[in-house]
Amino acid sequence: MKTLNQLKHFYFRFGFGLTLEDYLSFKKGEEFSAHKWLERQLKFNKTKPLPTSKTVKPFLPKDLAMNKADRQEKIKEERKIILKINREWIKQMATNENPLQEKMALFWHDHFACSPKSSFMASSYIKLIRREALGNFRSLLHGISKEPAMLLYLNNQQNKKGHPNENFAREVMELFTLGLGNYTEQDVKESARAFTGWSVGEDKKYRLNERQHDFGKKVFFGEKKNWMGEEIIDRILEEKQAAEYVSGKIGKYFLGIQPSQDLQNELTEKFYNSDYEISSVIKALAESGEFWSEKNIGQDILSPVELLVRMERDFQLNTDESNFEIIVQKSLGQVIFQPPNVAGWPSGKDWIDTSTLPTRLSLSRAILLENVIKSRKNKSFAQGEDLTENLPKRLKKGLSAVPNIAAIDNAFGDLDYSTKTMEFAHWLLPESVIANNEMIDVISRLNFKGTRGSLALIAALPEYQLK
């Protein structure tokens, strides 16, 4: 890796940003190989389980026999556990030694958008997409198609012999594999029959209800036979269009823009010929000129979850005693396990509007200058004290996030305020925006509240939202 700009770009797209340790290593002249880093990440096959996943249990029929008050309390507790799993996954994204795995799992959560109805289903669903994030798409697709959370979310519990529900079958083709317009309505109707009886048992796990399954012959993609659901999935993946559609989405995720036709052709061929190995697409992207193009560096916008994970990593936040992660997600419009619809979340500039941008720009100052929030008497934007005016009340109440300022301060030794501020800028911002940036120059001369104030003001710049 030749330049700091390239290093930051690489870490942002294939992870959640450049850690302080990585920045200091580069400053010391230590060599970094993107190829070797990717190889290690792709060979890493251990998934650290989320703590709650070890103890979560299904919400069984006997629980429904409780009296009304106890049942409502049980449902309330279920919601709390789902939020806890949410927070635990955020922590894993921020601390896992394999950030590429978590970054890819976040992609699959959007691609296979789902809102689990119970903590047991949420745990099972997230366990699958984290475990298979860098593996084989065929295996992942088969697994996700039998996840109880997905079957219920897409109404396949109502898909029965003689009365097929087409929702699940349609989304498998439209959103998961082929894209709109690459199948017929007849294909939807016939494949829905193949998925009849795919349901959730009393143990909250997948089961095939044979009494509700249509064992008759169906015509799918022009072939008439007794199609089963698993065969439908494999037949779809025989279509090169599936490789093009899925690899294109992966490409846009890492590039920030749609791949060129030439690159798309390469991604499609590698994905299809490898029998849908996800690593083949990631390697091709990392080796492409489009990924390293200067016009693509620092031009994409962090999603709310990416921004949240970034702040936890950058400032080594301790949020154990609050619902900080949940409140930030709600305020910025992306809550894990709560997609707006089956198509998932927006991306890029769609994340920014008049309600979310002020919160984004206020957030880092509110976290890092919490003592100023509590004690300020007069507003002074220039001094970084006008911190919470645009924050929702629920966010103000939940800002219990304690940064490890001492660790950051110690890492830079006895540098003066101005020099240290410029170091923070080079660590946290795209290199292309640092040169001749008047705001950075102003911040470097403020001498405002030492490391805490310098970090707060640098991270409050709009450029901190870029990757």
C-alpha positions as CSV (number, residue, x, y, z in Angstrom):
1,M,0.0,0.0,0.0
2,K,1.7,3.2,-1.2
3,T,-0.4,6.0,0.2
4,L,-2.4,6.8,3.3
5,N,-5.4,7.7,1.2
6,Q,-5.4,4.2,-0.4
7,L,-5.0,2.6,3.0
8,K,-8.0,4.4,4.5
9,H,-10.1,3.7,1.3
10,F,-9.3,0.0,1.6
11,Y,-10.1,-0.3,5.3
12,F,-13.4,1.7,4.9
13,R,-14.7,-0.3,2.0
14,F,-13.7,-3.8,3.3
15,G,-14.2,-2.9,7.0
16,F,-15.3,-0.1,9.1
17,G,-12.5,2.3,8.9
18,L,-8.8,2.8,9.8
19,T,-8.2,2.1,13.4
20,L,-5.8,4.2,15.4
21,E,-3.4,1.3,15.6
22,D,-3.4,0.9,11.8
23,Y,-2.8,4.6,11.3
24,L,0.2,4.6,13.7
25,S,1.6,1.5,12.1
26,F,1.5,3.2,8.7
27,K,3.1,6.3,10.1
28,K,6.0,4.1,11.4
29,G,6.5,2.8,7.8
30,E,5.3,-0.7,8.4
31,E,4.4,-2.4,5.2
32,F,0.8,-3.3,4.5
33,S,-0.4,-5.7,1.8
34,A,-4.0,-5.5,0.8
35,H,-3.7,-8.9,-0.8
36,K,-2.4,-10.6,2.3
37,W,-4.9,-8.9,4.5
38,L,-7.8,-10.1,2.3
39,E,-6.4,-13.6,2.2
40,R,-6.3,-13.8,6.0
41,Q,-9.8,-12.4,6.3
42,L,-11.2,-14.8,3.7
43,K,-9.5,-17.8,5.4
44,F,-10.8,-16.8,8.8
45,N,-13.6,-19.3,9.5
46,K,-14.4,-18.8,13.2
47,T,-17.5,-16.7,14.1
48,K,-17.4,-15.4,17.6
49,P,-21.0,-16.0,18.9
50,L,-23.0,-13.2,20.2
51,P,-23.3,-13.7,24.0
52,T,-27.1,-13.7,24.1
53,S,-27.3,-16.4,21.3
54,K,-25.9,-18.9,23.9
55,T,-28.9,-18.6,26.2
56,V,-31.9,-17.5,24.1
57,K,-34.8,-19.9,23.9
58,P,-37.8,-20.2,21.7
59,F,-41.2,-18.6,22.6
60,L,-43.2,-21.9,22.7
61,P,-46.9,-22.5,22.5
62,K,-47.1,-23.1,26.2
63,D,-46.0,-19.5,26.7
64,L,-49.2,-18.4,24.9
65,A,-51.2,-20.2,27.6
66,M,-50.1,-17.6,30.1
67,N,-52.5,-15.2,31.5
68,K,-52.7,-11.9,29.6
69,A,-50.5,-9.9,31.9
70,D,-47.7,-12.5,31.9
71,R,-47.9,-13.0,28.2
72,Q,-47.5,-9.2,27.6
73,E,-44.6,-9.2,30.0
74,K,-43.0,-12.1,28.0
75,I,-43.5,-10.2,24.7
76,K,-41.9,-7.1,26.2
77,E,-39.0,-9.2,27.4
78,E,-38.6,-10.7,23.9
79,R,-38.3,-7.2,22.4
80,K,-35.6,-6.3,24.9
81,I,-33.6,-9.4,24.0
82,I,-33.8,-8.6,20.3
83,L,-32.5,-5.1,21.0
84,K,-29.7,-6.7,23.1
85,I,-28.7,-8.9,20.2
86,N,-28.7,-5.8,18.1
87,R,-26.3,-4.1,20.4
88,E,-24.1,-7.2,20.7
89,W,-23.7,-7.4,16.9
90,I,-22.7,-3.7,16.8
91,K,-20.0,-4.4,19.4
92,Q,-18.8,-7.3,17.3
93,M,-18.6,-5.1,14.2
94,A,-16.6,-2.6,16.2
95,T,-14.2,-5.1,17.8
96,N,-14.0,-8.3,15.7
97,E,-10.6,-9.2,14.3
98,N,-12.4,-10.1,11.1
99,P,-14.2,-6.9,10.1
100,L,-14.7,-8.1,6.5
101,Q,-16.9,-10.9,7.8
102,E,-19.1,-8.5,9.8
103,K,-19.1,-6.0,6.9
104,M,-20.4,-8.7,4.5
105,A,-22.9,-9.9,7.1
106,L,-24.3,-6.4,7.2
107,F,-24.6,-6.5,3.4
108,W,-26.6,-9.8,3.7
109,H,-28.8,-8.4,6.3
110,D,-29.8,-5.8,3.8
111,H,-30.0,-8.2,0.8
112,F,-32.1,-10.7,2.9
113,A,-33.9,-8.0,4.7
114,C,-35.9,-9.5,7.6
115,S,-37.6,-8.5,10.8
116,P,-37.6,-11.5,13.2
117,K,-40.7,-12.0,15.3
118,S,-38.8,-13.5,18.3
119,S,-35.4,-13.4,19.9
120,F,-34.8,-17.1,19.1
121,M,-35.5,-16.4,15.4
122,A,-33.4,-13.2,15.5
123,S,-30.5,-15.2,16.9
124,S,-30.8,-18.0,14.4
125,Y,-31.0,-15.6,11.5
126,I,-28.0,-13.5,12.5
127,K,-26.0,-16.6,13.3
128,L,-26.5,-17.8,9.7
129,I,-25.6,-14.6,7.9
130,R,-22.5,-14.1,10.0
131,R,-21.4,-17.7,9.6
132,E,-21.9,-17.8,5.9
133,A,-21.0,-14.2,5.1
134,L,-17.9,-15.0,3.2
135,G,-18.7,-18.5,2.2
136,N,-20.9,-19.8,-0.6
137,F,-24.0,-18.0,-1.8
138,R,-25.8,-21.2,-2.8
139,S,-25.4,-22.5,0.8
140,L,-26.5,-19.2,2.2
141,L,-29.5,-18.9,0.0
142,H,-30.7,-22.4,0.9
143,G,-30.2,-21.6,4.6
144,I,-31.9,-18.3,4.5
145,S,-34.9,-19.8,2.7
146,K,-35.5,-22.1,5.6
147,E,-34.9,-19.5,8.3
148,P,-38.1,-19.3,10.4
149,A,-37.7,-15.5,10.6
150,M,-37.7,-15.2,6.8
151,L,-40.5,-17.7,6.2
152,L,-42.8,-15.7,8.6
153,Y,-41.7,-12.4,7.3
154,L,-42.6,-13.3,3.7
155,N,-45.8,-15.0,4.7
156,N,-44.9,-18.6,3.7
157,Q,-46.7,-19.9,6.7
158,Q,-49.8,-19.1,4.7
159,N,-48.5,-20.9,1.6
160,K,-50.6,-24.1,1.5
161,K,-51.6,-26.7,-1.1
162,G,-54.6,-25.5,-3.0
163,H,-54.2,-21.9,-1.7
164,P,-50.6,-20.9,-2.6
165,N,-49.2,-17.6,-1.2
166,E,-46.8,-16.2,-3.8
167,N,-44.9,-13.7,-1.6
168,F,-42.0,-15.8,-0.6
169,A,-41.4,-17.3,-4.1
170,R,-41.6,-13.9,-5.7
171,E,-39.0,-12.3,-3.4
172,V,-36.7,-15.3,-3.8
173,M,-36.5,-14.4,-7.5
174,E,-37.0,-10.6,-7.5
175,L,-34.9,-9.6,-4.6
176,F,-32.6,-12.5,-3.7
177,T,-31.4,-13.9,-7.0
178,L,-32.6,-12.7,-10.4
179,G,-33.9,-9.2,-10.2
180,L,-37.2,-7.8,-11.5
181,G,-38.2,-8.8,-15.0
182,N,-36.1,-12.0,-15.3
183,Y,-38.9,-14.5,-14.7
184,T,-42.5,-14.8,-15.6
185,E,-45.6,-14.6,-13.4
186,Q,-46.2,-18.2,-14.3
187,D,-42.8,-19.0,-12.8
188,V,-43.9,-17.3,-9.6
189,K,-47.1,-19.2,-9.4
190,E,-45.5,-22.6,-10.0
191,S,-42.6,-22.1,-7.7
192,A,-44.9,-20.9,-5.0
193,R,-46.5,-24.4,-5.2
194,A,-43.0,-25.9,-4.7
195,F,-42.6,-23.9,-1.5
196,T,-46.0,-24.9,0.0
197,G,-45.7,-26.5,3.4
198,W,-42.4,-24.8,4.1
199,S,-43.3,-23.6,7.6
200,V,-42.2,-23.0,11.2
201,G,-42.9,-25.8,13.7
202,E,-43.9,-25.5,17.3
203,D,-40.1,-25.6,18.2
204,K,-39.7,-22.4,16.1
205,K,-37.6,-24.2,13.6
206,Y,-38.1,-25.0,9.9
207,R,-40.3,-28.0,9.0
208,L,-41.9,-29.3,5.9
209,N,-45.6,-29.8,6.6
210,E,-46.3,-32.6,4.1
211,R,-50.1,-32.3,4.5
212,Q,-49.8,-28.7,3.2
213,H,-47.3,-29.4,0.5
214,D,-48.3,-29.7,-3.2
215,F,-46.6,-32.8,-4.5
216,G,-48.1,-32.3,-8.0
217,K,-46.2,-31.5,-11.2
218,K,-45.3,-27.9,-11.9
219,V,-43.9,-26.1,-14.9
220,F,-41.0,-23.9,-13.9
221,F,-38.7,-22.2,-16.4
222,G,-40.4,-24.3,-19.1
223,E,-39.7,-27.7,-17.4
224,K,-42.6,-29.8,-16.1
225,K,-41.9,-32.1,-13.1
226,N,-42.6,-32.5,-9.4
227,W,-40.4,-29.6,-8.4
228,M,-39.5,-29.3,-4.7
229,G,-38.4,-26.0,-3.1
230,E,-34.8,-26.9,-2.9
231,E,-34.8,-27.8,-6.6
232,I,-36.3,-24.5,-7.5
233,I,-33.5,-22.7,-5.7
234,D,-30.8,-24.7,-7.5
235,R,-32.5,-24.2,-10.8
236,I,-32.6,-20.5,-10.4
237,L,-28.8,-20.5,-9.7
238,E,-28.2,-22.2,-13.0
239,E,-29.2,-18.9,-14.6
240,K,-26.2,-16.7,-15.1
241,Q,-28.5,-13.8,-14.5
242,A,-28.4,-14.7,-10.8
243,A,-24.7,-14.4,-10.7
244,E,-24.9,-11.0,-12.5
245,Y,-27.6,-9.7,-10.2
246,V,-26.0,-10.7,-6.9
247,S,-22.4,-9.9,-7.8
248,G,-23.6,-6.5,-9.1
249,K,-25.1,-5.7,-5.7
250,I,-21.9,-6.8,-4.0
251,G,-19.9,-4.7,-6.4
252,K,-22.0,-1.6,-5.7
253,Y,-21.7,-2.2,-2.0
254,F,-17.9,-2.0,-2.1
255,L,-17.4,0.5,-4.9
256,G,-20.2,2.9,-3.8
257,I,-21.2,3.0,-7.5
258,Q,-22.5,0.5,-10.0
259,P,-19.6,-1.4,-11.6
260,S,-18.8,-0.7,-15.2
261,Q,-20.1,-3.2,-17.8
262,D,-16.6,-4.6,-18.2
263,L,-16.1,-5.1,-14.5
264,Q,-19.6,-6.5,-14.1
265,N,-18.9,-9.0,-16.8
266,E,-15.8,-10.2,-14.9
267,L,-17.7,-10.4,-11.6
268,T,-20.5,-12.4,-13.2
269,E,-18.1,-14.9,-14.7
270,K,-16.0,-15.4,-11.6
271,F,-19.1,-15.8,-9.4
272,Y,-20.8,-18.2,-11.7
273,N,-17.8,-20.3,-12.6
274,S,-16.8,-20.6,-8.9
275,D,-20.3,-22.0,-8.1
276,Y,-21.1,-18.8,-6.2
277,E,-18.1,-18.4,-3.9
278,I,-18.5,-15.0,-2.4
279,S,-14.7,-14.6,-2.0
280,S,-14.3,-14.7,-5.8
281,V,-16.3,-11.4,-6.2
282,I,-14.4,-9.7,-3.3
283,K,-11.0,-10.6,-4.7
284,A,-12.0,-9.4,-8.2
285,L,-13.2,-6.1,-6.8
286,A,-10.0,-5.6,-4.7
287,E,-7.9,-6.2,-7.8
288,S,-9.9,-3.9,-10.1
289,G,-8.8,-0.5,-11.2
290,E,-12.3,0.8,-10.5
291,F,-11.9,0.1,-6.8
292,W,-8.7,2.1,-6.6
293,S,-9.8,5.0,-8.8
294,E,-9.2,8.3,-7.2
295,K,-12.6,9.6,-8.2
296,N,-14.1,6.8,-6.1
297,I,-12.1,7.4,-2.9
298,G,-14.0,9.2,-0.1
299,Q,-17.1,9.7,-2.2
300,D,-19.6,7.3,-0.5
301,I,-21.7,8.1,2.6
302,L,-21.6,5.9,5.7
303,S,-24.8,4.2,6.6
304,P,-26.1,4.9,10.1
305,V,-24.9,1.5,11.3
306,E,-21.4,2.0,9.7
307,L,-21.2,5.5,11.3
308,L,-22.1,4.1,14.7
309,V,-19.6,1.3,14.4
310,R,-17.0,3.8,13.2
311,M,-17.5,6.0,16.3
312,E,-17.3,3.0,18.6
313,R,-14.0,2.0,17.0
314,D,-12.5,5.5,16.7
315,F,-13.2,6.6,20.2
316,Q,-13.2,3.2,21.9
317,L,-16.6,3.9,23.4
318,N,-17.9,2.2,26.5
319,T,-21.7,2.1,26.2
320,D,-22.5,-0.8,28.5
321,E,-24.8,1.2,30.7
322,S,-27.1,2.7,28.1
323,N,-29.2,2.1,25.0
324,F,-26.8,4.3,23.0
325,E,-26.6,2.1,20.0
326,I,-30.4,1.7,19.7
327,I,-31.1,5.4,20.1
328,V,-28.6,6.4,17.4
329,Q,-30.0,3.8,15.0
330,K,-33.5,5.1,15.5
331,S,-32.5,8.7,15.2
332,L,-30.6,8.1,11.9
333,G,-33.1,5.8,10.3
334,Q,-31.5,2.3,10.3
335,V,-32.3,-0.1,13.0
336,I,-30.9,-3.7,12.8
337,F,-33.8,-6.2,12.5
338,Q,-36.2,-3.4,11.5
339,P,-35.8,-2.8,7.7
340,P,-38.3,-0.4,6.2
341,N,-39.5,-3.2,3.8
342,V,-38.4,-6.4,2.2
343,A,-36.2,-4.5,-0.3
344,G,-34.0,-3.3,2.6
345,W,-32.5,0.1,3.3
346,P,-31.5,3.0,1.1
347,S,-27.8,3.8,0.3
348,G,-25.5,6.6,-0.5
349,K,-27.0,10.1,-0.6
350,D,-30.4,8.7,0.3
351,W,-29.2,8.5,3.9
352,I,-28.9,12.3,4.1
353,D,-31.9,14.5,4.6
354,T,-32.9,17.6,6.6
355,S,-33.7,15.5,9.7
356,T,-30.7,13.2,9.8
357,L,-27.9,15.4,8.7
358,P,-28.0,17.8,11.8
359,T,-28.1,14.8,14.1
360,R,-25.1,13.2,12.3
361,L,-23.1,16.4,12.6
362,S,-23.9,16.9,16.2
363,L,-23.4,13.4,17.4
364,S,-19.6,13.2,17.8
365,R,-19.5,16.5,19.6
366,A,-22.3,15.5,21.9
367,I,-20.4,12.2,22.8
368,L,-16.9,13.6,23.1
369,L,-17.9,16.8,25.0
370,E,-20.5,15.4,27.3
371,N,-19.1,17.5,30.2
372,V,-19.7,20.6,28.1
373,I,-23.3,19.6,27.4
374,K,-24.0,19.4,31.1
375,S,-22.2,22.6,32.1
376,R,-22.6,25.1,29.2
377,K,-24.4,28.3,29.8
378,N,-23.9,30.2,26.6
379,K,-24.0,28.7,23.1
380,S,-20.8,29.1,21.0
381,F,-20.6,27.1,17.8
382,A,-17.0,28.2,17.3
383,Q,-16.1,26.6,20.6
384,G,-18.0,23.4,19.9
385,E,-20.6,24.0,22.6
386,D,-23.8,24.2,20.5
387,L,-24.0,20.4,20.5
388,T,-27.5,19.1,21.1
389,E,-29.8,21.7,19.6
390,N,-30.7,19.4,16.7
391,L,-30.7,16.1,18.6
392,P,-34.0,14.4,19.4
393,K,-34.9,14.3,23.1
394,R,-34.6,10.6,23.3
395,L,-31.0,10.8,21.9
396,K,-30.0,13.4,24.5
397,K,-31.3,11.1,27.3
398,G,-29.4,8.2,25.9
399,L,-26.0,9.7,25.4
400,S,-24.2,7.5,27.8
401,A,-21.2,6.7,25.8
402,V,-17.8,7.1,27.4
403,P,-14.8,7.6,25.1
404,N,-11.3,6.4,26.0
405,I,-9.7,9.8,25.5
406,A,-6.6,8.9,27.5
407,A,-5.7,6.0,25.2
408,I,-5.9,8.3,22.1
409,D,-4.0,11.1,23.8
410,N,-1.2,8.8,24.9
411,A,-0.9,7.4,21.4
412,F,0.3,10.8,20.1
413,G,2.6,11.7,23.0
414,D,3.5,15.3,23.7
415,L,2.5,16.9,20.4
416,D,1.1,20.4,20.7
417,Y,-2.6,21.0,20.0
418,S,-2.2,22.2,16.4
419,T,0.0,19.3,15.4
420,K,-2.2,16.8,17.1
421,T,-5.3,18.2,15.4
422,M,-3.7,17.7,12.0
423,E,-2.8,14.1,13.0
424,F,-6.4,13.5,13.9
425,A,-7.5,14.9,10.5
426,H,-5.1,12.6,8.7
427,W,-6.4,9.6,10.7
428,L,-10.1,10.4,10.5
429,L,-10.8,12.2,7.2
430,P,-10.2,11.4,3.5
431,E,-6.9,12.8,2.5
432,S,-8.4,14.6,-0.5
433,V,-10.4,17.0,1.8
434,I,-7.6,17.9,4.2
435,A,-5.4,20.1,2.0
436,N,-6.5,23.7,2.0
437,N,-9.5,22.9,4.2
438,E,-10.3,26.2,6.1
439,M,-12.3,24.5,8.9
440,I,-9.4,22.1,9.7
441,D,-7.1,25.1,9.9
442,V,-9.5,27.0,12.1
443,I,-9.9,24.0,14.5
444,S,-6.1,23.5,14.7
445,R,-5.8,27.1,16.0
446,L,-8.7,27.0,18.5
447,N,-6.9,25.2,21.2
448,F,-10.3,24.0,22.5
449,K,-10.3,21.5,25.3
450,G,-7.3,19.5,24.3
451,T,-7.6,16.1,22.7
452,R,-11.3,15.8,23.5
453,G,-12.2,19.1,21.8
454,S,-10.0,18.6,18.8
455,L,-11.5,15.1,18.1
456,A,-15.0,16.4,18.6
457,L,-14.6,19.2,16.1
458,I,-12.8,17.1,13.5
459,A,-15.4,14.4,13.7
460,A,-18.2,16.9,13.4
461,L,-17.1,17.9,10.0
462,P,-19.3,16.6,7.1
463,E,-16.3,14.8,5.7
464,Y,-16.3,12.4,8.7
465,Q,-19.5,11.0,7.2
466,L,-17.6,9.8,4.0
467,K,-15.9,6.6,3.2
